[in-house]
Amino acid sequence: MGAYDTMTAGLSGAALAILGIVTVHGESEYHLNAQQMQDELQLLATQSLVDAGQDWATVEMTGQRALISGAPPSVEAAEAAKNAVLTSAGQGGMLWGGVWSVATDFEEIRDLPTASPFVWRAIKSSSGAMVFVGAVPDETSKAALAEHAATLSADSLDDRAQLSLGVPAGDWVGTAKFGLDQLALLDSGEARLTDYELRLSGIAMQDAARMQATASVVNLSDPWIGIADIEGPSHWQAEHVDGTLVLSGSCETAEDRAEIAKIAETYFDGPVIDQMTIESTEYEPWIEGVRLGLPHFSKFENGEMQFHPEGDGFSFEGEATSSTLQFLREDMSELTGAYAVEIEAAAVTVALDEIAGVDLGDNPLQACQTSFDLIMDANEVVFETGSAAISRDSGETLDKIMAVSSTCAETLVFEIGGHTDNSGAPEANTVLSEARAQAVANYMSDAGFDLARLVVKGYGPDQPKADNATIDGRAANRRIEFKVQERSE
């Protein structure tokens, strides 16, 4: 039997038809030798991976045996890739032919997080630059959205979206592309896809563009729901643009303009561009909202702060650390008068250099405990003297606490322990230590952490870690500690 007959003997009729081979008495109407057959299987297997959305994988055929390599985003993705290759030229296997067998040479399978809700956001600045954040289901979708954005604008794209599980069924990519099409009509804004809801918000200077985008979004077909919140030009705004803070719009007086510029220069670590003008209006005084919000917005990584006196009042969009957002909410809640406040900003995860060497996958409980110990040894939660009020000097520590919490397994719960030195009455210290621990738990809950996973305990002076006879020792004993435990049923 010739080499060709040997290679084709195990192929099924279905697989042979796919490969375009018709053999009669050892001859073929279209001669396909062993190398050509391997090449054809290679093409089919590669295309099958693409069609299955598993473009993280590469396949190499040796005869009718396949080897898949790459870094699977999940166990499910690894199995889907194997099945796609095996059935790329028929049912697969030795009996049915086509691809006889599939071997794998995978890197460590990444355990992708499940996003619930599944949120993807496209943010467009007034300069035209765009940022993607949130969750995407796979690399194919991620690339498709980036390519679509490039067809809409030549401006730069900062794609920070992360692979996640939990994408809703249906044409998710098509709906996200539709959102980009509508966002392109706006001068600045955001398209936010949350499960089946597409929300388009922002500014459209032209009435025709605002009406077109609004009509398109609200008429989305089931199961998708469209919500449009598009404003005309804002009366005043601050925006992060390429490392600068740009102030624009109108102020009531020259004194207001000078004060707003001074606030920005005080809190923003970079150049401030003042494009504001002076225009007297009959609006109720609104500079108090700028006094409360601009110091925090100056610390955002990107985004816009706007004032719409006849619309939403003060609005904030962009990205910032969780402590910046929490302090912003607290201060803006003090605003009185006719103007509402809308904060549609996302928290960013801070760097955790202290735990760079911790293997979070080895022993989840121990790794989580070690991470908390390292973070709290290098940082501290500071309280106002004799009070349970958390000092805003603790912002960086709180951001790291939230970041560590997000890395720990969902099966774990945290005891937040408050400790004091031995100054004063022990009973009062115990009450104070519990109140401080509760303040940290309240902060974490307000920042989005599941309160059911937190336990509060006040230890007072009973568990010192240093000598209370020294100033440094007493300072070390006034602390917050985390104990990591398995969730009890």
C-alpha positions as CSV (number, residue, x, y, z in Angstrom):
1,M,0.0,0.0,0.0
2,G,1.4,3.4,-0.9
3,A,2.0,6.3,1.5
4,Y,-1.2,8.0,0.4
5,D,-3.3,4.9,0.9
6,T,-1.7,4.4,4.4
7,M,-2.5,8.0,5.4
8,T,-6.1,7.9,4.1
9,A,-7.1,4.4,5.2
10,G,-8.4,5.6,8.6
11,L,-10.3,8.5,7.4
12,S,-14.1,8.4,7.4
13,G,-16.1,9.1,4.3
14,A,-17.3,12.4,5.9
15,A,-13.8,13.5,6.6
16,L,-12.6,12.6,3.1
17,A,-15.5,14.6,1.6
18,I,-14.4,17.6,3.7
19,L,-10.9,17.2,2.5
20,G,-12.0,16.8,-1.1
21,I,-10.6,13.3,-1.5
22,V,-12.3,10.6,-3.6
23,T,-10.3,7.4,-3.8
24,V,-10.9,4.6,-6.3
25,H,-8.8,1.4,-6.1
26,G,-5.9,3.2,-4.5
27,E,-6.0,6.2,-6.8
28,S,-7.6,9.6,-6.3
29,E,-9.3,11.9,-8.7
30,Y,-7.6,14.8,-6.8
31,H,-4.3,13.6,-5.7
32,L,-3.7,14.6,-2.1
33,N,-0.4,13.3,-0.7
34,A,0.5,13.0,3.0
35,Q,1.9,16.5,3.3
36,Q,-1.0,18.1,1.5
37,M,-3.4,16.2,3.8
38,Q,-1.6,17.4,6.9
39,D,-1.6,21.0,5.5
40,E,-5.3,20.8,4.9
41,L,-6.0,19.5,8.4
42,Q,-3.8,22.3,9.7
43,L,-6.0,24.9,8.0
44,L,-9.2,23.3,9.2
45,A,-8.0,23.0,12.8
46,T,-6.7,26.5,12.9
47,Q,-10.0,28.0,11.5
48,S,-12.0,25.8,13.8
49,L,-10.2,27.4,16.8
50,V,-11.0,30.9,15.5
51,D,-14.6,30.0,14.9
52,A,-14.9,28.7,18.4
53,G,-13.5,31.9,19.8
54,Q,-10.4,30.2,21.2
55,D,-7.8,32.3,19.5
56,W,-5.5,32.1,22.6
57,A,-4.6,28.6,21.3
58,T,-2.3,27.4,18.5
59,V,-2.4,24.0,16.9
60,E,0.2,22.0,15.1
61,M,-0.7,18.9,13.0
62,T,1.6,15.9,12.6
63,G,-0.2,13.7,10.2
64,Q,-3.6,13.4,11.7
65,R,-2.5,14.0,15.3
66,A,-2.9,17.5,16.7
67,L,-0.9,19.3,19.4
68,I,-2.6,22.4,21.0
69,S,-0.5,24.9,23.0
70,G,-1.2,28.2,24.7
71,A,-2.5,29.7,27.9
72,P,-6.2,28.7,28.4
73,P,-8.3,31.4,30.1
74,S,-10.3,28.7,31.9
75,V,-10.8,24.9,32.1
76,E,-13.9,25.4,29.9
77,A,-11.9,27.2,27.2
78,A,-9.3,24.4,27.2
79,E,-12.0,21.8,26.6
80,A,-13.6,23.9,23.9
81,A,-10.3,24.2,22.1
82,K,-9.7,20.5,22.2
83,N,-13.1,19.7,20.9
84,A,-12.9,22.3,18.2
85,V,-9.7,20.8,16.8
86,L,-10.9,17.1,17.2
87,T,-14.1,17.8,15.2
88,S,-12.6,20.2,12.7
89,A,-12.6,17.6,9.8
90,G,-15.4,15.3,10.8
91,Q,-16.3,13.6,14.1
92,G,-12.7,12.9,14.9
93,G,-10.9,9.9,16.5
94,M,-9.3,6.8,15.1
95,L,-12.6,5.3,14.2
96,W,-14.1,8.2,12.4
97,G,-10.9,9.7,10.9
98,G,-10.1,13.4,10.2
99,V,-8.1,14.4,13.3
100,W,-7.2,11.1,15.1
101,S,-6.1,12.5,18.4
102,V,-5.5,15.8,20.3
103,A,-2.6,16.3,22.7
104,T,-2.0,19.5,24.7
105,D,0.9,21.5,25.9
106,F,-0.9,24.2,27.9
107,E,0.6,26.8,30.2
108,E,-1.0,27.1,33.6
109,I,-4.7,27.5,33.1
110,R,-5.8,31.0,34.3
111,D,-8.7,31.1,36.6
112,L,-10.7,34.0,35.1
113,P,-12.9,35.9,37.5
114,T,-16.7,35.9,36.9
115,A,-18.0,39.4,36.4
116,S,-21.5,39.8,37.9
117,P,-22.9,42.1,36.6
118,F,-20.9,41.8,33.3
119,V,-19.9,45.4,32.7
120,W,-18.0,46.8,29.8
121,R,-17.4,50.6,29.3
122,A,-16.1,52.8,26.5
123,I,-15.2,56.3,27.6
124,K,-14.6,59.1,25.1
125,S,-12.9,62.3,26.1
126,S,-13.5,65.6,24.5
127,S,-10.2,65.3,22.7
128,G,-11.5,62.1,21.0
129,A,-9.3,59.7,22.9
130,M,-11.1,56.5,24.0
131,V,-10.6,54.2,27.0
132,F,-12.1,50.7,27.3
133,V,-12.5,49.3,30.8
134,G,-14.5,46.4,32.4
135,A,-15.0,42.9,31.2
136,V,-14.8,41.2,27.8
137,P,-15.5,37.5,27.2
138,D,-12.5,36.5,25.1
139,E,-9.5,37.8,23.1
140,T,-11.6,37.6,19.8
141,S,-14.2,40.0,21.2
142,K,-11.5,42.3,22.7
143,A,-9.8,42.5,19.3
144,A,-13.0,43.0,17.4
145,L,-14.0,46.0,19.6
146,A,-10.6,47.6,19.2
147,E,-10.7,47.2,15.4
148,H,-14.2,48.7,15.3
149,A,-13.1,51.7,17.4
150,A,-10.3,52.2,14.9
151,T,-12.8,52.4,12.0
152,L,-14.7,55.2,13.9
153,S,-11.8,57.4,14.9
154,A,-8.1,57.8,14.3
155,D,-7.6,58.9,17.9
156,S,-5.7,56.6,20.3
157,L,-7.4,53.8,22.2
158,D,-6.4,52.7,25.7
159,D,-7.9,49.2,26.0
160,R,-7.8,48.1,29.7
161,A,-10.7,45.6,29.5
162,Q,-10.0,42.3,31.1
163,L,-11.1,38.8,30.2
164,S,-13.9,37.6,32.4
165,L,-16.5,34.9,32.6
166,G,-20.3,35.7,32.8
167,V,-21.1,37.3,29.5
168,P,-24.8,37.3,28.8
169,A,-26.2,35.2,26.0
170,G,-26.8,36.8,22.6
171,D,-24.9,39.1,20.3
172,W,-22.9,40.8,23.0
173,V,-20.1,42.0,20.7
174,G,-22.6,43.4,18.2
175,T,-24.4,45.3,20.9
176,A,-21.0,46.7,22.2
177,K,-20.2,47.8,18.6
178,F,-23.6,49.5,18.3
179,G,-22.8,51.4,21.5
180,L,-19.5,52.5,20.0
181,D,-21.3,53.7,16.9
182,Q,-23.6,55.9,19.0
183,L,-20.7,57.1,21.2
184,A,-19.0,58.3,18.1
185,L,-21.8,60.8,17.6
186,L,-21.1,62.4,21.0
187,D,-18.4,65.0,21.7
188,S,-17.6,63.2,24.9
189,G,-19.3,60.6,27.0
190,E,-19.6,56.9,27.8
191,A,-21.2,53.7,26.5
192,R,-21.8,51.3,29.4
193,L,-23.0,47.8,28.7
194,T,-24.2,46.1,31.9
195,D,-25.5,42.7,31.2
196,Y,-28.5,43.4,28.8
197,E,-28.6,47.2,29.5
198,L,-26.8,49.7,27.2
199,R,-26.6,53.1,28.7
200,L,-25.3,56.0,26.6
201,S,-24.4,59.2,28.4
202,G,-22.4,62.3,27.6
203,I,-22.4,65.6,25.7
204,A,-23.5,66.3,22.2
205,M,-22.9,69.8,21.0
206,Q,-25.2,69.4,18.0
207,D,-28.9,68.8,18.5
208,A,-29.1,66.5,15.5
209,A,-26.4,64.2,16.9
210,R,-28.0,64.2,20.3
211,M,-31.4,63.3,18.8
212,Q,-30.0,60.6,16.5
213,A,-28.0,58.8,19.3
214,T,-30.9,59.0,21.7
215,A,-33.4,57.5,19.2
216,S,-31.1,54.7,18.2
217,V,-30.3,53.6,21.8
218,V,-33.8,53.7,23.1
219,N,-35.0,51.6,20.2
220,L,-32.7,48.7,20.9
221,S,-34.3,45.2,20.2
222,D,-35.0,42.6,22.8
223,P,-33.3,41.3,24.9
224,W,-31.2,44.4,25.0
225,I,-32.4,47.5,26.8
226,G,-31.2,51.0,25.7
227,I,-31.1,54.1,28.0
228,A,-29.9,57.4,26.7
229,D,-28.8,60.3,29.0
230,I,-27.2,62.8,26.6
231,E,-26.9,66.5,27.5
232,G,-26.1,69.6,25.5
233,P,-23.0,71.7,26.3
234,S,-22.2,71.9,30.0
235,H,-22.2,75.3,31.8
236,W,-18.8,74.4,33.4
237,Q,-16.5,71.4,33.4
238,A,-13.1,70.1,34.4
239,E,-11.5,67.3,32.3
240,H,-8.4,65.2,32.5
241,V,-6.7,65.5,29.0
242,D,-3.3,63.9,28.3
243,G,-1.8,64.6,31.8
244,T,-3.4,68.0,32.2
245,L,-6.5,69.3,34.0
246,V,-8.5,71.5,31.6
247,L,-11.1,73.9,33.1
248,S,-13.7,75.3,30.7
249,G,-17.1,76.8,30.6
250,S,-18.4,79.9,32.4
251,C,-18.0,81.2,36.0
252,E,-20.2,83.8,37.6
253,T,-17.4,86.2,38.7
254,A,-13.7,86.8,38.3
255,E,-13.3,85.9,41.9
256,D,-15.0,82.5,41.3
257,R,-12.8,81.9,38.4
258,A,-9.7,82.6,40.4
259,E,-10.8,80.4,43.3
260,I,-11.6,77.4,41.0
261,A,-8.3,77.7,39.3
262,K,-6.5,77.8,42.7
263,I,-8.3,74.7,43.9
264,A,-7.2,72.8,40.8
265,E,-3.6,74.0,41.1
266,T,-3.6,72.9,44.8
267,Y,-4.8,69.4,44.3
268,F,-3.8,68.4,40.8
269,D,-0.3,67.0,40.4
270,G,0.3,68.5,36.9
271,P,-0.4,71.5,34.7
272,V,-3.8,73.2,34.8
273,I,-5.2,74.8,31.7
274,D,-7.7,77.6,32.5
275,Q,-10.1,78.1,29.6
276,M,-12.9,79.5,31.7
277,T,-14.8,82.6,30.9
278,I,-17.0,84.9,33.0
279,E,-20.7,85.1,32.4
280,S,-23.2,86.3,35.0
281,T,-26.4,84.3,35.2
282,E,-29.4,83.9,37.5
283,Y,-28.5,80.4,38.6
284,E,-28.4,79.6,42.2
285,P,-24.9,79.8,43.6
286,W,-23.0,76.7,42.5
287,I,-19.4,77.2,43.4
288,E,-19.8,75.3,46.6
289,G,-20.2,72.1,44.6
290,V,-16.9,72.9,43.0
291,R,-15.3,73.5,46.4
292,L,-16.5,70.1,47.6
293,G,-15.9,68.0,44.4
294,L,-12.9,69.4,42.5
295,P,-10.3,68.5,45.1
296,H,-11.3,64.9,44.7
297,F,-11.8,65.0,41.0
298,S,-8.3,66.4,40.6
299,K,-7.0,63.0,41.8
300,F,-9.0,61.0,39.2
301,E,-6.9,59.1,36.7
302,N,-9.2,60.3,33.9
303,G,-12.7,61.6,33.3
304,E,-14.9,64.7,33.5
305,M,-16.6,66.7,36.2
306,Q,-19.5,68.8,34.8
307,F,-22.1,71.3,36.0
308,H,-25.4,71.3,34.2
309,P,-27.7,73.8,36.0
310,E,-30.7,72.8,34.0
311,G,-29.9,69.1,33.9
312,D,-28.2,66.7,36.3
313,G,-26.4,69.3,38.4
314,F,-23.0,68.1,39.2
315,S,-21.8,64.9,37.5
316,F,-18.6,62.9,37.7
317,E,-17.3,60.3,35.3
318,G,-14.0,58.5,34.9
319,E,-11.7,56.3,37.1
320,A,-10.2,56.9,40.5
321,T,-9.1,54.9,43.6
322,S,-11.8,53.6,45.9
323,S,-10.8,56.0,48.7
324,T,-11.0,59.0,46.3
325,L,-14.5,58.0,45.2
326,Q,-15.6,57.3,48.8
327,F,-14.4,60.7,50.1
328,L,-16.0,62.4,47.1
329,R,-19.3,60.8,47.9
330,E,-19.0,61.9,51.5
331,D,-18.2,65.5,50.7
332,M,-20.8,65.9,47.9
333,S,-23.5,64.6,50.2
334,E,-23.0,67.8,52.1
335,L,-24.0,69.9,49.1
336,T,-27.3,71.8,49.8
337,G,-29.5,73.6,47.4
338,A,-31.1,72.9,44.1
339,Y,-28.4,70.8,42.4
340,A,-28.3,67.1,42.3
341,V,-25.1,65.0,42.3
342,E,-24.4,62.0,40.0
343,I,-21.2,60.0,40.4
344,E,-20.8,57.4,37.6
345,A,-17.1,56.6,38.1
346,A,-15.3,53.3,38.5
347,A,-12.7,52.3,41.1
348,V,-9.2,51.3,39.9
349,T,-7.0,48.7,41.6
350,V,-3.9,50.1,43.2
351,A,-0.5,48.4,43.0
352,L,0.4,46.0,45.8
353,D,4.1,45.8,45.8
354,E,4.2,44.5,49.3
355,I,2.7,41.1,48.2
356,A,4.4,40.7,44.9
357,G,6.0,37.4,46.0
358,V,2.8,35.8,47.5
359,D,1.4,32.8,45.6
360,L,-2.3,33.4,45.8
361,G,-3.2,30.1,44.2
362,D,-1.1,27.7,46.5
363,N,-3.1,27.9,49.7
364,P,-5.9,30.5,49.4
365,L,-6.5,31.0,53.1
366,Q,-2.8,31.3,54.0
367,A,-2.0,33.4,51.0
368,C,-4.8,35.8,51.9
369,Q,-3.7,36.0,55.5
370,T,-0.1,36.6,54.5
371,S,-1.2,39.3,52.1
372,F,-3.2,41.2,54.8
373,D,-0.3,40.8,57.3
374,L,2.2,42.3,54.8
375,I,-0.1,45.2,53.9
376,M,-0.9,46.1,57.5
377,D,2.7,45.8,58.6
378,A,3.7,48.4,56.0
379,N,0.7,50.6,56.2
380,E,-1.8,51.8,58.9
381,V,-5.3,53.0,59.2
382,V,-5.2,56.3,61.0
383,F,-8.1,57.6,63.2
384,E,-8.8,61.0,64.5
385,T,-7.5,61.3,68.1
386,G,-9.8,59.6,70.6
387,S,-12.3,58.9,67.8
388,A,-13.5,56.2,65.5
389,A,-13.5,58.6,62.5
390,I,-11.0,57.4,59.9
391,S,-8.5,60.1,58.9
392,R,-8.2,60.8,55.2
393,D,-4.5,60.3,55.5
394,S,-5.5,56.6,55.5
395,G,-6.7,56.7,51.8
396,E,-3.7,54.7,50.4
397,T,-4.0,52.1,53.1
398,L,-7.8,51.7,52.5
399,D,-7.2,51.4,48.8
400,K,-4.7,48.5,49.5
401,I,-7.1,46.8,51.9
402,M,-9.8,46.8,49.2
403,A,-7.3,45.6,46.6
404,V,-6.2,42.7,48.8
405,S,-9.8,41.8,49.6
406,S,-10.5,41.4,45.9
407,T,-7.6,39.0,45.5
408,C,-8.9,36.6,48.2
409,A,-11.2,33.7,47.5
410,E,-14.9,34.4,47.9
411,T,-15.1,31.5,50.3
412,L,-13.1,33.4,52.9
413,V,-14.4,35.9,55.5
414,F,-12.4,38.5,57.4
415,E,-12.4,39.4,61.0
416,I,-11.5,43.1,61.4
417,G,-9.9,43.5,64.8
418,G,-9.4,46.8,66.6
419,H,-6.6,47.3,69.1
420,T,-5.5,50.1,71.4
421,D,-2.6,50.8,73.8
422,N,-3.1,50.7,77.6
423,S,-3.7,54.4,78.0
424,G,-7.0,55.2,79.7
425,A,-9.7,52.9,81.0
426,P,-9.7,49.4,79.6
427,E,-13.5,49.3,79.1
428,A,-13.4,52.6,77.1
429,N,-10.5,51.3,75.0
430,T,-12.5,48.1,74.2
431,V,-15.5,50.2,73.1
432,L,-13.2,52.5,71.0
433,S,-11.4,49.6,69.4
434,E,-14.6,48.0,68.3
435,A,-16.0,51.2,67.0
436,R,-12.8,51.7,64.9
437,A,-13.0,48.2,63.5
438,Q,-16.6,48.9,62.6
439,A,-15.6,52.1,60.9
440,V,-13.3,50.1,58.6
441,A,-16.0,47.5,57.9
442,N,-18.4,50.3,57.1
443,Y,-15.9,51.8,54.7
444,M,-15.4,48.5,52.9
445,S,-19.1,48.0,52.6
446,D,-19.7,51.5,51.3
447,A,-16.9,50.8,48.7
448,G,-18.7,47.7,47.5
449,F,-17.4,44.8,49.6
450,D,-19.9,42.2,50.8
451,L,-20.7,43.1,54.4
452,A,-21.7,39.5,55.1
453,R,-18.0,38.5,54.8
454,L,-16.9,40.9,57.5
455,V,-16.8,40.2,61.3
456,V,-16.0,43.1,63.7
457,K,-14.1,42.6,67.0
458,G,-12.8,45.0,69.6
459,Y,-9.8,43.8,71.6
460,G,-9.0,47.0,73.4
461,P,-5.5,46.8,75.0
462,D,-5.6,43.0,75.6
463,Q,-3.4,41.9,72.7
464,P,-0.4,44.3,72.6
465,K,2.2,43.6,69.9
466,A,4.8,45.9,71.4
467,D,5.9,47.4,74.8
468,N,3.4,49.9,76.1
469,A,6.1,51.5,78.1
470,T,7.5,53.3,75.0
471,I,5.9,55.9,72.7
472,D,6.7,53.7,69.6
473,G,5.3,50.6,71.3
474,R,2.0,52.3,72.2
475,A,1.7,53.6,68.6
476,A,2.3,50.0,67.3
477,N,-0.4,48.7,69.6
478,R,-3.0,51.1,68.2
479,R,-3.8,49.2,65.1
480,I,-6.3,47.4,62.8
481,E,-5.6,43.7,62.1
482,F,-7.3,41.2,59.7
483,K,-7.8,37.5,60.5
484,V,-8.8,35.4,57.5
485,Q,-11.2,32.5,58.1
486,E,-13.2,30.0,56.1
487,R,-16.8,30.9,55.7
488,S,-18.9,28.7,58.0
489,E,-22.2,27.2,56.6
